[in-house]
Amino acid sequence: MKVVGVVEFLEKRNGHILLDVRTPAEYLSGHIPTAINLPLFSNEERVVVGTIYKQHNPEAAFLRGLDFAGAKMTDYVKTAIKLAPERKVAVHCWRGGKRSGSLGWLLEFAGFEVNVLEGGYKSYRKAIRESPVWSQLKLIVLGGSTGSGKTDLLHQLAALGEQVVDLEALAHHKGSSFGAIGQCPQPSIEQFENNLYGVISQLDCSRRIWIENESRTIGKIYTPDYFWEAFKDATLIELNISFEARLQRLINEYACFDKPFLEQAFQRIERRLGNLNCKIALEALVNDDFHTAATIALRYYDKSYSLSTERVGFQKILTLPMQEKSPALVHQLIQLADEQRL
C-alpha cells in the first residue's frame, strides 16, 4: 500500500479506480469527479462511531467501528473486484486516516495494488483552492442579452477545436428564474467547484478558453473567488442580436414545458417584474399567449443582464454584430479572437 500526495494521486493514477470510502452523505456533499463511493460506514454508523469517540474514548469508537466494518469485509472485497477488475485502486477518506487506511489494508491483503491519498479529501479541496491554474487562465467571455444563443455557440466552438467551459451545464441551471426548468437537480456548491476544477485541469491554460457571461450566482450555485477573479479579468465579446430573434428563441425553448413550471418562475420574480406585469404574464400563459409572456420576461432580463455585466467591470469589451441564423458567426468569433491575439 502506497501513500501518495494529491498531485500524484490525481495525475498519475495509472489505471487505478478511485474509491471514496466516506459515507454516502459525505460523498453527496462533495467528491472528486470520477470517484466511486465505497463507504466503510453507513451514514448512521458514522454517527454512532463519532458519538462514542466524543462521549467515551477513541478506543471504544475504534472497537465499535470494527463491529460495523468487520461484518462487511467480504462485501467490500467483492464490490471492489467488480469496480476494479484489474485490481488497481486509489482510496481516500476525509483526512487520510483510519477509514482509507483500513480499507486500503484489506484490499491490499486481497491482492489489490493500492494507493492512499495523503491528507484525504481535505487535501484535495486545499489543492483546488491553491492551484496555480486559476491565475493562468486566458478566458474569453461570450456575452449577449438573454436569448442570444450563447450556449449553442459554445458548443459550436468546441466542435471546431476551441476550448470551452460550460458553466450552466456544470451548474445544471441556465441562470434565471426559469433556469432550472428541464434541468437535473443542482449539485452542491462544493461539488460544483470540484467539477469546475475537473474540467479546467484538463485544459491547456496556455490557450484561450471560451466561457459564457454569467452572474456570479447560477441558481443556488455561486462561482468561487479564485475563478471569479480570472472571469473579471477576461475580454468580453458581446453579441448583438435583435429583440424579436431572441424572443422567438425563448418561446421555442420554453413553451414546450408544463405551464405550472413557467408560472412558478414568473411568481419568483413578481416583486422585480411588478405586480401588474406578473399578472399580465400569468394570464397570457393561461391563454397560450407565449409571445406576451416571453416579452415581459425578456424586457426584465435585458435590464438585469446590463446591470450584471456592468457590475463585473470588464476592462476590455468587443462587440460582434450578429446576423440571424448566420452559419459563419462561430468562424467570425474565432477570427476576431485571432485578430485581437486573445
Secondary structure, 3 states (H helix, E strand, C coil): CEEECHHHHHHCCCCCEEEECCCHHHHHHCCCCCCEECCCCCHHHHHHHHHHHHHCCHHHHHHHHHHHHHCCHHHHHHHHHHHCCCCEEEEECCCCCHHHHHHHHHHHHCCCEEEEECCHHHHHHHHHHHCCHHHHCCEEEEECCCCCCHHHHHHHHHHCCCEEECHHHHHCCCCCCCCCCCCCCCCCHHHHHHHHHHHHCCCCCCCCEEEECCCCEECCEECCHHHHHHHHCCEEEEEECCHHHHHHHHHHHHCCCCHHHHHHHHHHCHHHHCHHHHHHHHHHHHCCCHHHHHHHHHHHHHHHHHHHHHHHCCCEEEEEECCCCCCCHHHHHHHHHHHCCC
